[in-house]
């Protein structure tokens, strides 16, 4: 366990200093930037998104704690504000708040820290309490009830989740291709696993083959791997995961695990419906059909 922790720390430092596989320059957020957040399916408890930020309403102190403002705004958040929020709610420690901001902004936590320090605007919840357990992904997808393991990647949410029999068991913000076609929608499987993968296609800042640790290849030279997440679109096609998440997904996934990439959440149901006869996804149904034919 100790060696694994040391390895994680070392690889994290390498990713931060050198960039891993598919990095890019850092982004700058601007006031009133629109949020490319797709509408959530009805079964999910995640908050609805707004296309344009609105001021947070003032709520009476006696109002029920269950009624929370789920709005988002692009604005500056300061360390002083974070400390003030944390003092009121022990569950919202400064590190938890930074983690929430990291997930919402699809940025590595160290870039969130830099943005806070330098006064750059971020997408910030009107009420951080509403985002303690936030995920844009559905906690349960009934169509996947027969699928033992399944990875869903939603491009315009910049999120990836992994499911067991339709139930979400883990998720993370991610980085995908800089250009729309660089991370292609479709149904794939995990074709290779390589914990110490070195890219044969890309180089790092020093012109050396780029490290892509805890890598899962899904098609051609596109891998899911630990990498530097500067913003939602920052790679050359690979899917970059935070360094503390990538080992978990790597250990959980198996060769042959189904992977579906969609442009938005609204595409999930139609794409699953179109693939009902796809044995990569619905192996159990395929076996039953084959048994009936035999």
Backbone torsions as a table, in degrees:
resi	resn	phi	psi	omega
1	UNK	NA	-40.9	-179.8
2	UNK	-61.3	-44.4	-179.2
3	UNK	-63.2	-38.7	179.5
4	UNK	-63.6	-40.6	179.4
5	UNK	-64.9	-42.1	179.2
6	UNK	-63.5	-41.1	179.3
7	UNK	-62.1	-41.4	179.0
8	UNK	-62.2	-43.8	-179.3
9	UNK	-64.4	-43.9	-178.0
10	UNK	-65.1	-45.6	-180.0
11	UNK	-66.2	-34.5	176.4
12	UNK	-61.4	-42.6	179.0
13	UNK	-66.2	-39.6	178.5
14	UNK	-63.7	-41.5	179.8
15	UNK	-64.2	-42.5	-179.7
16	UNK	-64.7	-43.5	-173.7
17	UNK	-82.4	-36.6	-172.2
18	UNK	-106.7	-23.6	-172.3
19	UNK	83.0	140.8	-177.1
20	UNK	-120.0	110.5	168.2
21	UNK	75.4	-65.2	-165.6
22	UNK	-134.4	35.7	-175.6
23	UNK	-76.6	169.3	177.8
24	UNK	-147.6	-179.2	177.9
25	UNK	-70.4	158.2	-176.5
26	UNK	-74.4	145.7	-178.9
27	UNK	-89.3	165.8	172.2
28	UNK	-125.6	123.5	177.6
29	UNK	-80.4	153.3	179.9
30	UNK	-126.1	156.0	-179.1
31	UNK	-58.4	139.8	175.9
32	UNK	60.1	26.0	172.6
33	UNK	-59.0	139.0	175.1
34	UNK	-71.7	153.4	179.7
35	UNK	-101.7	126.1	179.8
36	UNK	-86.0	59.4	-179.1
37	UNK	-104.8	124.8	179.0
38	UNK	-77.8	161.3	179.6
39	UNK	-72.2	138.2	-178.1
40	UNK	-78.4	146.3	175.1
41	UNK	-67.2	156.6	-171.6
42	UNK	-62.7	-29.0	-175.0
43	UNK	-76.4	-11.1	-174.5
44	UNK	-92.5	141.3	178.3
45	UNK	-84.9	1.4	-177.0
46	UNK	-63.9	149.4	-176.8
47	UNK	-67.7	150.9	176.5
48	UNK	-73.1	151.5	179.4
49	UNK	-99.2	159.0	175.9
50	UNK	-117.9	146.3	-179.4
51	UNK	-79.9	-21.5	178.0
52	UNK	-138.9	132.6	-175.5
53	UNK	-64.6	144.7	176.0
54	UNK	-124.2	150.2	177.4
55	UNK	-60.7	145.7	178.9
56	UNK	-69.5	130.9	178.8
57	UNK	-70.6	150.0	177.0
58	UNK	-85.7	123.5	-177.5
59	UNK	-108.5	141.4	176.4
60	UNK	-62.1	148.7	-178.8
61	UNK	-63.5	-28.3	-177.2
62	UNK	-83.5	-3.4	-177.5
63	UNK	-66.6	148.4	-176.9
64	UNK	-56.2	139.5	179.7
65	UNK	-67.4	-18.0	-178.7
66	UNK	-73.9	-18.7	-179.4
67	UNK	-95.1	105.7	-176.2
68	UNK	-122.6	147.8	177.8
69	UNK	-79.1	115.9	-177.1
70	UNK	-97.9	10.9	-179.4
71	UNK	-69.8	163.7	-179.6
72	UNK	-131.6	145.7	176.2
73	UNK	-137.4	149.6	170.5
74	UNK	-89.1	114.9	-177.1
75	UNK	-161.7	173.0	175.0
76	UNK	-84.0	135.9	171.8
77	UNK	-120.7	135.9	-174.1
78	UNK	-106.7	162.1	175.1
79	UNK	-60.2	-37.2	-179.9
80	UNK	-62.4	-42.6	178.5
81	UNK	-64.6	-41.1	179.0
82	UNK	-61.2	-43.6	178.4
83	UNK	-63.8	-37.7	-179.9
84	UNK	-66.3	-43.5	177.9
85	UNK	-64.2	-42.6	-178.7
86	UNK	-63.9	-36.3	179.7
87	UNK	-65.2	-28.8	-179.4
88	UNK	-84.2	-25.1	-176.1
89	UNK	-137.8	105.1	-177.4
90	UNK	-59.8	-24.8	179.3
91	UNK	-71.6	-18.0	-179.9
92	UNK	-105.1	70.3	176.2
93	UNK	-69.0	161.3	177.4
94	UNK	-54.0	-37.7	179.4
95	UNK	-69.3	-36.7	177.2
96	UNK	-66.1	-41.6	179.1
97	UNK	-62.0	-43.0	177.8
98	UNK	-64.6	-35.3	177.3
99	UNK	-65.7	-41.9	176.8
100	UNK	-60.0	-47.4	179.7
101	UNK	-63.0	-34.9	178.8
102	UNK	-64.1	-43.6	-180.0
103	UNK	-66.8	-42.8	-177.3
104	UNK	-69.5	-38.3	-176.3
105	UNK	-91.3	-3.8	-177.4
106	UNK	51.8	55.9	178.7
107	UNK	-139.2	146.3	173.9
108	UNK	-61.4	148.7	-174.7
109	UNK	-59.2	-32.6	-178.8
110	UNK	-69.8	-27.5	174.5
111	UNK	-75.5	-34.7	174.5
112	UNK	-60.6	-43.4	178.5
113	UNK	-60.1	-43.8	178.3
114	UNK	-63.0	-42.5	-179.2
115	UNK	-63.1	-41.7	178.3
116	UNK	-63.5	-46.7	-178.0
117	UNK	-62.9	-39.6	-175.2
118	UNK	-92.5	2.5	175.8
119	UNK	72.8	28.9	176.8
120	UNK	-87.6	141.8	-177.5
121	UNK	-69.7	146.2	177.1
122	UNK	-130.6	163.7	169.5
123	UNK	-77.3	118.4	-172.0
124	UNK	-125.8	132.7	175.6
125	UNK	-64.3	144.4	172.3
126	UNK	-64.2	-32.7	177.2
127	UNK	-136.9	107.9	-176.9
128	UNK	-62.5	-23.5	179.7
129	UNK	-61.2	-28.9	-178.6
130	UNK	-72.9	-10.6	-173.8
131	UNK	-117.9	17.1	179.5
132	UNK	-59.4	-41.5	-178.3
133	UNK	-120.1	30.1	-174.0
134	UNK	-71.2	138.8	167.6
135	UNK	-148.3	140.7	176.2
136	UNK	-76.8	-10.6	-175.6
137	UNK	-89.2	151.3	178.4
138	UNK	-68.3	133.5	178.4
139	UNK	-69.7	-21.7	178.8
140	UNK	-146.4	130.8	176.4
141	UNK	-118.4	100.9	-173.4
142	UNK	-58.8	-31.3	-180.0
143	UNK	-61.2	-19.7	-177.4
144	UNK	-98.8	14.3	-176.5
145	UNK	-57.8	-27.5	-178.9
146	UNK	-95.1	-1.7	-175.4
147	UNK	-94.8	115.1	-175.9
148	UNK	-59.7	-46.1	-179.3
149	UNK	-141.0	138.5	-173.6
150	UNK	-154.0	134.1	177.4
151	UNK	-111.5	126.8	178.9
152	UNK	-113.8	130.5	177.6
153	UNK	-123.2	120.7	-179.2
154	UNK	-110.8	112.3	-168.5
155	UNK	-67.0	-45.5	-174.4
156	UNK	-81.2	-4.9	170.2
157	UNK	-95.0	-14.8	-174.6
158	UNK	54.1	47.8	-177.8
159	UNK	-138.6	146.8	175.0
160	UNK	-128.2	139.0	176.4
161	UNK	-135.0	152.1	175.8
162	UNK	-121.0	138.1	-169.1
163	UNK	-122.4	145.2	170.6
164	UNK	-120.9	115.9	-178.3
165	UNK	50.6	43.6	175.1
166	UNK	86.1	-5.5	-177.8
167	UNK	-103.3	131.1	-179.7
168	UNK	-69.3	122.4	-179.8
169	UNK	-114.0	-9.3	177.6
170	UNK	-171.3	152.0	178.4
171	UNK	-156.2	169.3	-179.5
172	UNK	-166.0	151.7	166.3
173	UNK	-70.6	155.0	-173.5
174	UNK	-144.3	175.1	168.8
175	UNK	-121.6	137.1	176.6
176	UNK	-120.7	-172.0	-175.3
177	UNK	-60.0	143.5	179.8
178	UNK	-60.9	-39.1	177.9
179	UNK	-103.5	153.6	-169.7
180	UNK	-56.3	-42.1	-175.6
181	UNK	-85.4	-0.3	-175.9
182	UNK	-74.5	-25.4	171.1
183	UNK	-119.2	103.6	-167.0
184	UNK	-85.2	133.0	171.7
185	UNK	-61.6	151.6	178.4
186	UNK	153.3	178.6	177.5
187	UNK	-108.8	125.7	-176.1
188	UNK	-134.6	-176.3	171.3
189	UNK	-135.9	162.0	172.8
190	UNK	-72.2	113.8	-176.1
191	UNK	-94.2	-31.0	178.7
192	UNK	-144.2	153.7	170.8
193	UNK	-126.6	132.3	-179.4
194	UNK	-148.0	103.8	-177.0
195	UNK	-65.8	-25.1	-176.7
196	UNK	-122.4	42.4	-174.2
197	UNK	-67.5	138.9	173.1
198	UNK	-118.1	128.3	-176.2
199	UNK	-64.0	137.7	172.8
200	UNK	-97.9	-3.2	-175.4
201	UNK	-111.4	-28.9	-172.0
202	UNK	-126.0	154.6	177.6
203	UNK	-115.6	162.0	177.7
204	UNK	-89.9	-168.9	-175.8
205	UNK	-64.0	-18.6	-178.7
206	UNK	-101.9	9.8	178.8
207	UNK	78.6	10.3	179.2
208	UNK	-96.9	156.4	176.7
209	UNK	-52.4	132.2	-171.6
210	UNK	-80.0	135.6	174.9
211	UNK	-73.0	138.4	177.6
212	UNK	-135.5	70.2	-172.4
213	UNK	-67.1	155.3	179.2
214	UNK	52.3	55.9	-170.1
215	UNK	-97.3	139.8	175.3
216	UNK	-122.8	116.4	179.3
217	UNK	-85.8	131.9	-178.0
218	UNK	-115.0	-30.3	171.0
219	UNK	-164.7	148.2	-179.6
220	UNK	42.8	-125.5	-179.7
221	UNK	-104.8	25.0	179.5
222	UNK	-96.7	124.7	-176.8
223	UNK	-124.6	154.0	164.4
224	UNK	-96.4	123.4	-174.3
225	UNK	-157.6	167.3	174.9
226	UNK	-68.1	135.4	-178.9
227	UNK	-163.7	175.0	-178.9
228	UNK	-81.6	125.5	-177.0
229	UNK	-110.4	96.6	179.8
230	UNK	-88.5	-25.4	177.2
231	UNK	-170.8	178.5	-175.3
232	UNK	-63.6	-34.4	177.2
233	UNK	-114.6	94.9	-174.8
234	UNK	-140.1	4.2	-175.2
235	UNK	-112.4	176.3	176.3
236	UNK	-95.6	15.4	178.7
237	UNK	135.1	-29.3	177.0
238	UNK	-66.7	167.6	176.5
239	UNK	-109.0	111.5	-178.5
240	UNK	-90.2	131.0	175.7
241	UNK	-110.9	152.9	172.4
242	UNK	-58.8	149.6	-175.0
243	UNK	-64.3	-26.2	179.8
244	UNK	-84.8	-11.1	179.8
245	UNK	-98.5	-38.6	-173.6
246	UNK	-53.5	-42.9	179.1
247	UNK	-63.3	-32.3	180.0
248	UNK	-67.1	-47.3	179.1
249	UNK	-66.0	-39.3	179.9
250	UNK	-59.6	-44.7	-179.1
251	UNK	-68.4	-33.6	-176.9
252	UNK	-77.1	-41.1	-174.1
253	UNK	-73.8	151.9	177.4
254	UNK	-124.2	157.4	171.6
255	UNK	-59.7	130.1	-176.9
256	UNK	98.1	-10.0	177.0
257	UNK	-60.7	132.1	-177.8
258	UNK	-71.2	141.1	178.2
259	UNK	-130.6	127.1	176.8
260	UNK	-121.9	126.1	177.1
261	UNK	-109.1	126.5	178.3
262	UNK	-127.9	157.8	178.6
263	UNK	-73.3	-36.3	-177.0
264	UNK	-149.4	166.9	177.4
265	UNK	-61.6	-31.7	179.6
266	UNK	-64.3	-16.6	-179.1
267	UNK	-88.2	-9.8	-173.1
268	UNK	-64.0	-54.9	-178.6
269	UNK	-60.6	-49.9	178.9
270	UNK	-59.8	-37.7	-178.4
271	UNK	-69.0	-39.5	176.5
272	UNK	-65.2	-39.9	179.1
273	UNK	-62.8	-40.5	179.9
274	UNK	-67.7	-21.8	-175.9
275	UNK	-106.0	21.1	-178.9
276	UNK	-59.8	-28.1	179.5
277	UNK	-96.4	5.9	-178.7
278	UNK	-82.3	112.3	-177.2
279	UNK	-70.9	-14.6	173.6
280	UNK	-64.5	-32.7	179.9
281	UNK	-95.2	-53.9	-170.0
282	UNK	-108.2	65.9	-176.3
283	UNK	-63.5	-37.2	-178.3
284	UNK	-63.9	-45.3	178.3
285	UNK	-63.1	-38.4	178.4
286	UNK	-61.9	-42.9	179.4
287	UNK	-63.8	-39.3	179.2
288	UNK	-65.4	-42.1	178.4
289	UNK	-63.7	-41.5	-179.4
290	UNK	-65.2	-39.3	178.3
291	UNK	-63.3	-38.3	178.5
292	UNK	-66.8	-36.7	179.4
293	UNK	-70.0	-34.7	179.9
294	UNK	-72.9	NA	NA
